[in-house]
Amino acid sequence: MRRSFIALALFAAPLFAQPEIPFDSAPDFFKYPPEMNLGEMGSVAVNSKGHIFMASRSNVSGPLYGAIATQILEFDQTGKYLREIGKGLYGFGYSHSVRFDKYDNMWVVDKGTNMIIKFNSAGHVTMVLGRKEEAPDQHRYREPRDPAPRHVDNYFNQPTDVAWDAQDNIYISDGYQNSRVAKIDKNGDWVKSWGTRGSEPGQFNTPHNIGIDRQGNVYVADRGNARIQVFDTDGNFQRIIKINIPPPPGARVVLGDTPPTPATTNFMAPGSPWTICITQGPTQYLYTNDAFPGRIYKLTLDGNVVGMFGKAGRQLKQFNWNHGLACPGENELYAADLNNWRVQKLLLHPEKGGTK
């Protein structure tokens, strides 16, 4: 792993004021059946037809702790509910991410079962990566003082997200425990992995989301270290992107105490990336967000923040630990608003304020 130019590879947003992007959140966009309620919204994705897919932690079954809480819900481009995919699936336990590859296959990353599952457009499983513990096993939760778990090829430990390169290789951010990125070829065969738990370049503290641009750069939301790390597709470290914009006066944490001095390196630090979404227009942009002060950021791929919007809260146009982003267009986003139990359709209006 190359580290000879680390000091030159850190991109940080300047401290002067960044442009606020005017935006709207479409009220009552999604049309649910009368008997339906959503749970925590882990992720959201949009396929080539414009259909929206939600990873909802709802319809919970089982014990209070360790319950099964994964539903994948499909809505059409007008927000009308269509169907649930994978109801009662063995690999569903606690969904973390839903994504679509360029062939319109849907992939679900399940943190609870340690599995990544590929579905075709009919909603049938076509590939399974990883394996959940067997029902007779007695699960042992890792304690903070425990040594880092040993990495094992083809097994995952609380994975978080998935992405693909131009050759259809699969990249998995693995995740809360393994603190690495796994690379698997298009046939499902293991290639390699990189990363360990830590704070040095190339190490991770909860790689929480992952995305790949058209040049083959791999962007990892290293949430616990409050930074985005960029690699090539062989895992060679390229650079760090760190959003260094202070919260506005009076900003408050939605859940928990608001610290007198904002954190700098943990999952609640301003600018700590929870998400990665890269647009596919002529010019690619990267969207990410933090939990405090609850902003969504628009960045160029070299790490320059060109605009931001939103804040923490419970009202429309506010976010409570936003956990996933889909960006089918540069100015059209869907936000998986985790603790507000909703997905918001966001329409940006840069012409009213300007970010370019």
C-alpha positions in Angstrom: 0.0 0.0 0.0 1.5 3.3 -1.1 1.8 5.9 1.7 4.8 8.0 0.6 2.6 11.0 -0.4 0.1 11.0 2.4 0.9 14.5 3.5 0.1 15.8 0.0 -3.1 13.7 -0.4 -5.3 15.2 2.3 -8.1 17.3 0.9 -10.1 19.4 3.4 -12.9 21.7 2.7 -11.9 25.3 3.7 -13.4 27.0 6.7 -15.0 29.9 4.9 -18.8 29.7 4.4 -20.0 27.1 1.8 -22.9 27.8 -0.5 -26.3 26.6 0.8 -28.2 24.8 -2.0 -31.9 25.6 -2.0 -34.0 22.5 -2.0 -37.4 21.0 -1.4 -38.6 17.8 0.2 -41.7 16.5 -1.7 -44.4 16.1 0.9 -46.4 12.8 0.9 -44.7 11.6 -2.2 -44.9 7.9 -1.2 -48.3 6.2 -1.3 -48.5 3.4 1.3 -51.4 0.9 1.9 -53.5 1.9 4.8 -52.2 -0.9 7.0 -48.5 -0.2 6.3 -46.0 1.6 8.5 -42.3 1.9 8.0 -39.5 1.3 10.5 -36.0 2.6 10.5 -34.9 3.3 7.0 -31.5 1.7 6.4 -31.1 2.5 2.7 -32.7 3.6 -0.5 -31.9 2.9 -4.2 -33.4 3.7 -7.6 -33.3 1.4 -10.6 -33.2 2.3 -14.3 -37.0 2.6 -14.5 -37.0 5.2 -11.8 -38.5 2.8 -9.3 -37.5 3.4 -5.7 -36.5 0.6 -3.3 -36.4 1.0 0.4 -34.6 -1.1 3.0 -36.9 -0.8 5.9 -36.3 -2.2 9.3 -40.0 -3.0 9.9 -42.4 -5.9 10.2 -40.2 -7.1 13.1 -40.5 -10.7 14.3 -38.7 -12.6 17.0 -37.3 -11.5 20.4 -37.0 -7.9 21.4 -33.2 -8.1 20.9 -31.9 -9.9 17.9 -35.2 -9.7 16.1 -35.5 -10.1 12.3 -36.1 -6.6 10.8 -35.6 -6.5 7.0 -38.1 -5.5 4.4 -37.3 -4.5 0.8 -40.2 -2.4 -0.5 -40.6 -1.2 -4.1 -42.4 1.9 -5.2 -42.9 3.2 -8.8 -41.6 6.5 -10.1 -44.8 8.3 -8.9 -44.3 7.0 -5.3 -47.0 4.3 -5.6 -46.3 1.1 -3.5 -45.8 -2.0 -5.7 -44.5 -4.9 -3.7 -42.3 -6.4 -1.1 -39.3 -8.4 -2.3 -37.8 -11.4 -0.4 -40.5 -11.7 2.3 -39.3 -14.3 4.8 -36.0 -14.7 3.1 -33.4 -16.8 5.0 -30.7 -14.2 4.5 -32.7 -11.2 5.8 -32.1 -10.1 9.4 -31.1 -6.5 9.8 -30.8 -4.7 6.5 -28.0 -2.1 6.0 -27.9 -1.3 2.3 -29.8 -1.8 -1.0 -28.1 -1.0 -4.3 -28.5 -1.6 -8.1 -25.8 -2.6 -10.5 -25.8 -1.4 -14.1 -27.8 -4.5 -15.2 -30.6 -3.6 -12.8 -29.8 -6.4 -10.4 -30.7 -5.5 -6.9 -28.2 -6.2 -4.1 -29.0 -6.2 -0.4 -26.3 -6.0 2.2 -27.6 -7.5 5.5 -25.6 -6.5 8.6 -27.5 -9.0 10.8 -26.9 -12.1 8.8 -23.5 -11.2 7.4 -24.7 -11.8 3.8 -24.8 -9.9 0.5 -27.7 -11.2 -1.7 -28.2 -10.5 -5.4 -31.7 -10.5 -6.9 -32.8 -10.3 -10.5 -35.6 -8.0 -11.7 -38.2 -10.6 -10.9 -37.1 -10.5 -7.3 -35.5 -13.9 -7.2 -32.1 -14.7 -5.6 -29.3 -15.3 -8.2 -26.1 -15.0 -6.0 -25.4 -15.3 -2.3 -22.1 -14.1 -0.6 -21.2 -14.9 3.0 -23.1 -17.2 5.3 -25.3 -16.5 8.4 -24.8 -18.4 11.6 -26.8 -21.6 11.9 -30.0 -21.5 14.0 -28.6 -23.8 16.7 -25.5 -21.7 17.2 -25.3 -19.4 20.3 -24.1 -16.0 19.0 -21.4 -14.3 21.0 -21.3 -10.5 20.7 -17.9 -8.9 20.5 -16.9 -6.9 23.6 -14.9 -3.6 23.2 -11.8 -5.2 24.8 -11.8 -8.2 22.5 -9.0 -8.4 19.9 -10.0 -7.6 16.4 -11.6 -10.5 14.6 -9.5 -12.5 12.2 -10.3 -11.9 8.6 -11.5 -14.9 6.7 -11.9 -15.0 3.0 -15.6 -15.2 1.8 -17.0 -14.5 5.3 -18.2 -11.1 6.4 -18.7 -9.6 9.8 -21.5 -6.9 9.9 -21.0 -5.7 6.3 -22.4 -2.4 5.3 -22.5 -1.7 1.5 -21.6 -2.8 -2.0 -20.3 -1.3 -5.3 -19.0 -2.4 -8.7 -16.2 -1.4 -11.1 -16.4 -1.3 -14.9 -15.3 -4.9 -15.1 -18.2 -5.9 -12.7 -15.9 -6.8 -9.8 -17.8 -6.5 -6.5 -16.5 -4.4 -3.6 -18.0 -4.8 -0.1 -17.4 -2.5 2.8 -17.0 -5.1 5.7 -17.9 -3.2 8.0 -18.5 -2.8 11.7 -16.2 -5.6 12.8 -13.8 -6.6 10.0 -12.9 -3.0 9.1 -11.9 -3.8 5.6 -12.9 -3.7 1.9 -13.4 -7.0 0.1 -13.0 -7.5 -3.6 -14.8 -10.3 -5.4 -15.0 -11.0 -9.2 -18.2 -11.0 -11.2 -18.5 -14.8 -10.8 -18.5 -14.5 -7.0 -14.9 -15.7 -6.6 -12.8 -14.1 -3.9 -10.0 -11.8 -5.1 -8.6 -10.0 -2.1 -9.3 -7.6 0.8 -7.5 -4.7 2.3 -7.7 -2.7 5.5 -7.6 -3.3 9.3 -9.1 -1.4 12.3 -7.3 1.8 13.0 -6.9 5.4 12.1 -3.8 5.4 9.8 -4.4 5.9 6.1 -5.6 2.6 4.7 -7.1 1.6 8.0 -10.8 1.9 8.9 -13.1 2.6 11.8 -16.5 1.5 10.5 -16.3 1.6 6.7 -20.0 2.5 6.3 -20.6 3.1 2.6 -18.7 2.6 -0.6 -18.9 3.9 -4.2 -16.8 3.8 -7.4 -16.5 6.5 -10.1 -16.0 6.1 -13.8 -12.2 6.3 -13.4 -12.1 3.3 -11.1 -11.5 5.3 -7.9 -13.0 3.5 -4.8 -14.5 5.9 -2.2 -15.0 4.5 1.3 -17.0 6.4 4.0 -14.7 5.8 6.9 -17.3 7.0 9.3 -15.6 6.4 12.7 -12.5 8.3 11.5 -14.6 11.2 10.1 -13.2 11.0 6.6 -13.6 9.5 3.1 -10.7 7.4 1.9 -10.0 6.9 -1.8 -8.2 3.8 -3.3 -7.6 2.3 -6.7 -9.4 -1.0 -7.5 -6.3 -2.9 -6.2 -6.6 -1.3 -2.8 -3.7 1.1 -3.2 -4.3 4.2 -1.0 -4.7 7.4 -3.1 -5.9 10.2 -0.8 -8.2 11.3 2.1 -11.1 13.6 1.8 -12.1 15.3 5.0 -15.0 17.8 5.3 -13.8 20.4 7.7 -16.8 22.8 8.0 -17.9 23.8 11.5 -21.6 23.4 12.5 -23.7 26.6 12.5 -24.4 28.4 15.7 -27.1 26.8 17.8 -26.9 23.4 16.0 -28.1 20.6 18.3 -27.8 16.8 18.3 -31.2 15.2 17.8 -30.4 12.1 19.9 -28.1 12.6 22.8 -26.3 15.4 24.4 -25.0 18.2 22.3 -21.3 18.5 23.2 -19.9 22.0 24.1 -17.1 21.4 21.6 -17.9 19.3 18.4 -16.1 16.0 18.0 -13.4 15.7 15.4 -13.0 12.0 14.9 -16.0 9.9 15.5 -19.4 9.0 13.9 -21.0 12.2 15.3 -18.3 14.6 14.2 -19.4 17.4 11.7 -18.5 16.1 8.3 -18.2 12.5 9.3 -19.5 10.6 6.2 -22.4 8.2 6.7 -23.1 7.8 3.0 -21.6 7.7 -0.5 -23.6 8.4 -3.6 -21.9 9.3 -6.9 -23.9 10.8 -9.8 -23.8 9.4 -13.3 -24.2 12.6 -15.3 -21.6 14.2 -17.6 -19.8 15.6 -14.6 -19.8 13.2 -11.6 -20.4 14.6 -8.1 -20.2 12.8 -4.8 -23.0 13.3 -2.2 -22.5 12.4 1.5 -24.0 13.4 4.8 -23.3 13.7 8.5 -25.5 13.0 11.5 -24.5 16.3 13.2 -25.3 19.0 12.2 -27.3 16.8 9.8 -26.2 18.3 6.5 -25.9 16.7 3.1 -22.8 17.8 1.1 -22.2 18.0 -2.6 -18.5 17.4 -3.5 -16.5 17.3 -6.7 -14.6 14.0 -7.0 -11.4 15.7 -5.9 -13.0 16.5 -2.5 -14.0 20.1 -2.9 -17.4 20.9 -1.2 -19.4 23.0 -3.7 -22.6 23.1 -1.6 -24.6 21.7 1.3 -28.1 21.7 2.6 -30.3 20.4 5.4 -30.0 20.1 9.2 -30.7 17.7 12.0 -34.3 17.5 13.2 -37.7 15.8 12.8 -39.5 18.0 10.4 -39.6 17.9 6.6 -36.2 18.9 5.1 -34.5 17.8 8.3 -32.7 14.5 9.0 -32.3 12.2 12.0 -29.2 10.1 11.3 -29.7 9.9 7.5 -28.4 6.4 6.7 -28.5 6.1 2.9 -28.6 8.2 -0.3 -29.7 7.6 -3.8 -28.8 10.2 -6.5 -30.5 9.3 -9.8 -29.8 12.9 -10.9 -27.5 15.7 -9.8 -30.5 17.6 -8.5 -32.7 14.7 -7.5 -31.9 12.7 -4.3 -33.7 10.2 -2.1 -32.6 10.2 1.6 -33.1 7.2 3.9 -34.0 9.2 7.0 -33.2 6.4 9.6 -34.7 7.6 12.9 -37.5 9.6 11.3 -38.7 6.3 9.7 -39.1 7.7 6.2 -37.5 8.3 2.9 -37.5 11.9 1.6 -37.5 12.8 -2.0 -35.3 15.8 -2.3 -35.3 18.3 -5.3 -32.3 20.7 -5.4 -32.6 24.1 -7.0 -29.1 25.4 -7.5 -30.3 28.0 -10.0 -31.9 29.8 -7.0 -28.7 30.0 -5.1 -25.9 28.6 -7.2 -23.2 26.1 -6.3 -21.0 26.2 -9.4 
